[in-house]
Amino acid sequence: MGTFTARRALEDNLKNYLSARKDPVMHNLCLALKEMTKALDDIEGKIEHVSQQVAQVAKRQR
């Protein structure tokens, strides 16, 4: 999915910036972005699981 690829690219850019310049604010932002990325990945996994369940129910009802 494009959104998740863009988010990962943003995270990589922040990590690169952080390694080039030790800035505590950027460090905290990077950590927050990492946590948000993890949460979004969890949500994406749950959505995928529910989508599969819905598809199975739809097949049974046909």
Secondary structure as UniProt FT lines:
FT   HELIX           2..20
FT   HELIX           24..61
//
